Amino acid sequence: MDTASQQILLVLEHLVKSVPTGTNLALLQLMWAMLTGHFLPSRGAVHTALHLTGFKPSAVRRSWRALRYGVWSADELLSRWQAWVAKETHWQPRTVAGWQAVAYDITTFWRPKLQSGSCAAFIS
């Protein structure tokens, strides 16, 4: 596993640390499926996305049950995420030519991508 994947897993582990045992692993697997992009080809289908990620059928069922019936709160996970980001200095926003890039984003809607050529100021 590469270093970026290891760092992402550390963050995910931190996020689900306070969630009850069993649900924490299942939520981590759900978030991993989201971050690896497997919800896109599955068009949002949870079982299919988890299957595409490579989890066994028992893990797929466990993650579904955690999502549906688990004791956890999205607000708590977001608070833990924001605390993690505030603690890590390399996540701070940077300003280039009057534009401020977003250091992290919790927006739940699709953001349009920059058109070719318009991001030349951000390439170093």
C-alpha positions in Angstrom: 0.0 0.0 0.0 1.4 3.4 -0.9 2.0 6.2 1.6 -1.0 8.3 0.5 -3.4 5.3 1.1 -1.8 4.7 4.5 -2.3 8.4 5.5 -5.9 8.3 4.3 -6.6 5.1 6.3 -5.1 6.8 9.4 -7.5 9.7 9.0 -10.4 7.3 8.5 -9.4 5.4 11.6 -9.3 8.6 13.6 -12.8 9.5 12.4 -14.4 6.3 13.4 -12.5 5.7 16.6 -15.4 6.9 18.8 -18.0 4.8 17.0 -19.0 1.5 18.7 -16.8 -1.6 17.9 -18.1 -3.3 14.8 -19.8 -0.3 13.4 -16.4 1.5 13.3 -14.9 -1.0 10.9 -18.0 -1.1 8.7 -18.1 2.7 8.4 -14.4 2.8 7.6 -15.1 0.3 4.8 -18.0 2.5 3.5 -15.8 5.6 3.5 -13.0 3.7 1.8 -15.4 2.7 -1.0 -16.5 6.3 -1.4 -12.9 7.6 -1.5 -11.7 5.1 -4.0 -14.6 6.1 -6.3 -16.5 2.8 -6.4 -19.8 4.6 -5.7 -19.6 6.3 -9.1 -19.8 3.2 -11.3 -22.4 1.7 -8.9 -24.5 4.8 -9.3 -24.8 5.1 -5.5 -25.7 1.5 -4.8 -24.1 0.6 -1.5 -23.9 -3.2 -2.0 -22.4 -2.8 -5.5 -19.9 -0.2 -4.5 -18.6 -2.3 -1.6 -18.4 -5.4 -3.8 -16.5 -3.4 -6.5 -14.1 -2.3 -3.7 -13.3 -6.0 -3.2 -14.9 -6.7 0.2 -16.3 -10.1 0.9 -20.1 -10.6 1.0 -20.1 -10.8 4.8 -18.3 -7.4 5.0 -20.7 -5.9 2.5 -23.6 -7.0 4.6 -22.0 -5.7 7.8 -21.3 -2.3 6.2 -24.9 -2.1 5.0 -26.2 -2.9 8.5 -23.9 -0.3 10.0 -25.1 2.3 7.6 -28.7 1.5 8.2 -28.9 0.5 11.8 -25.5 1.5 13.4 -25.2 3.9 16.3 -23.2 6.8 14.8 -23.7 10.4 13.8 -22.6 12.3 10.7 -22.2 15.4 12.8 -19.8 13.6 15.1 -17.7 12.3 12.2 -17.6 15.8 10.6 -16.6 17.4 13.9 -13.8 14.8 14.2 -12.7 15.6 10.6 -12.6 19.3 11.2 -10.6 18.8 14.4 -8.1 16.6 12.5 -7.8 19.2 9.7 -7.3 22.1 12.2 -4.5 20.1 13.9 -2.7 19.3 10.7 -0.8 22.4 9.4 -0.3 21.1 5.8 -4.1 21.3 5.3 -4.2 25.1 5.6 -5.6 27.0 2.6 -3.1 28.8 0.3 -3.6 31.9 -1.8 -2.2 32.2 -5.3 -2.7 35.3 -7.5 -5.7 36.4 -5.3 -7.4 33.0 -5.5 -7.7 30.9 -2.3 -7.7 27.1 -2.9 -10.0 25.1 -0.5 -7.8 23.1 1.9 -10.6 20.6 2.6 -14.2 20.4 1.6 -17.2 18.8 3.2 -19.6 19.9 0.5 -22.1 17.3 -0.5 -22.7 18.3 -4.1 -20.7 17.8 -7.2 -18.4 20.7 -7.9 -17.6 21.5 -11.6 -14.0 21.1 -12.7 -11.8 23.9 -14.1 -11.6 24.0 -17.8 -8.3 23.2 -19.5 -5.9 26.2 -19.3 -7.6 27.9 -16.5 -5.6 26.1 -13.8 -2.2 27.0 -15.1 -1.6 29.3 -12.1 -2.0 26.4 -9.7 0.5 24.1 -11.5 4.0 24.4 -10.1 
